[in-house]
């Protein structure tokens, strides 16, 4: 079975788009980073390292310190798919991230985005 193209997408290529999407809506890079830290367990240094190494999403999530245990509380539709019903674990993780960035851009409070 052929892997979804998400597996080979470079995080460093997508990351600026996340920031741009947030900033267009009055949000900040710091908020984007906080979402990534929350979801993956990366910190500022380790996230920057992943970006500098130009890792793909498969490597990024495989090397993530820890997927947040509340990630399963992320629900809803992104890119036409219900994130909670995506069967491919990596695709689901990437869509979780997409969904959180989308919520940020739509003005949702950080407390709600981070499922507190």
PLY file of the C-alpha trace (Angstrom):
ply
format ascii 1.0
element vertex 116
property float x
property float y
property float z
element edge 115
property int vertex1
property int vertex2
end_header
0.00 0.00 0.00
1.33 3.44 -0.94
1.94 5.89 1.88
-0.09 9.06 2.04
1.93 12.05 0.78
1.67 13.54 4.28
4.38 11.10 5.39
6.99 12.79 3.20
5.93 16.43 3.58
8.68 18.47 5.21
7.61 20.11 8.47
9.85 23.13 7.77
7.90 23.70 4.55
4.51 23.71 6.31
5.47 25.46 9.55
5.66 28.97 7.99
2.16 28.44 6.59
0.85 27.66 10.08
2.41 30.89 11.36
1.15 32.89 8.39
-2.39 31.57 8.82
-2.36 32.50 12.51
-0.81 35.93 12.02
-3.31 36.86 9.30
-5.98 36.44 11.97
-4.16 38.42 14.64
-2.63 35.44 16.42
1.07 34.86 17.07
3.96 32.52 16.26
4.24 31.93 20.02
0.68 30.58 20.04
1.43 28.30 17.07
4.51 27.04 18.90
2.52 26.51 22.12
0.07 24.33 20.18
2.90 22.26 18.71
4.56 21.89 22.12
1.26 20.83 23.68
0.46 18.26 20.98
3.92 16.73 20.52
5.91 17.34 23.68
8.62 19.21 21.77
10.06 22.33 23.37
11.50 25.42 21.69
14.94 23.91 21.15
13.80 20.48 19.96
11.15 21.95 17.63
13.73 24.25 16.06
16.06 21.29 15.65
13.38 19.34 13.77
12.76 22.34 11.52
16.49 22.87 10.90
16.93 19.18 10.03
14.04 19.49 7.56
12.42 16.28 8.80
9.25 14.93 7.24
6.02 14.54 9.20
6.58 10.82 9.70
9.93 11.47 11.39
8.57 14.50 13.24
5.79 12.55 14.92
7.85 9.36 15.39
10.49 11.39 17.24
8.00 13.51 19.17
8.68 13.21 22.90
5.03 12.39 23.69
1.72 12.88 21.97
-0.50 14.72 24.42
-2.87 12.26 26.13
-5.73 14.71 25.50
-5.16 14.67 21.73
-8.09 12.27 21.41
-10.32 15.15 22.56
-9.62 16.92 19.25
-12.70 16.41 17.13
-14.32 17.96 14.13
-13.79 18.26 10.41
-10.56 19.33 8.72
-9.84 18.96 5.02
-13.20 17.22 4.62
-12.45 14.46 7.14
-13.59 13.97 10.74
-10.28 13.84 12.62
-11.58 11.39 15.19
-12.41 8.86 12.41
-9.09 8.92 10.54
-7.66 5.41 10.70
-4.05 6.12 9.66
-2.35 7.16 12.93
0.16 9.53 11.32
-2.40 11.21 9.10
-4.60 11.64 12.17
-1.76 13.32 14.11
-1.05 15.72 11.25
-4.76 16.52 10.96
-4.91 17.08 14.73
-2.24 19.72 14.26
-4.07 21.21 11.27
-7.29 21.32 13.29
-5.64 23.07 16.24
-4.05 25.70 13.97
-7.43 26.17 12.28
-9.08 26.72 15.68
-6.39 29.29 16.52
-7.00 31.16 13.26
-10.74 31.13 13.93
-10.17 32.99 17.20
-10.76 30.20 19.67
-9.23 30.76 23.13
-5.92 28.98 23.77
-7.38 27.32 26.85
-10.04 25.64 24.69
-7.59 24.80 21.87
-5.34 23.05 24.39
-8.32 21.13 25.76
-7.94 22.42 29.34
0 1
1 2
2 3
3 4
4 5
5 6
6 7
7 8
8 9
9 10
10 11
11 12
12 13
13 14
14 15
15 16
16 17
17 18
18 19
19 20
20 21
21 22
22 23
23 24
24 25
25 26
26 27
27 28
28 29
29 30
30 31
31 32
32 33
33 34
34 35
35 36
36 37
37 38
38 39
39 40
40 41
41 42
42 43
43 44
44 45
45 46
46 47
47 48
48 49
49 50
50 51
51 52
52 53
53 54
54 55
55 56
56 57
57 58
58 59
59 60
60 61
61 62
62 63
63 64
64 65
65 66
66 67
67 68
68 69
69 70
70 71
71 72
72 73
73 74
74 75
75 76
76 77
77 78
78 79
79 80
80 81
81 82
82 83
83 84
84 85
85 86
86 87
87 88
88 89
89 90
90 91
91 92
92 93
93 94
94 95
95 96
96 97
97 98
98 99
99 100
100 101
101 102
102 103
103 104
104 105
105 106
106 107
107 108
108 109
109 110
110 111
111 112
112 113
113 114
114 115
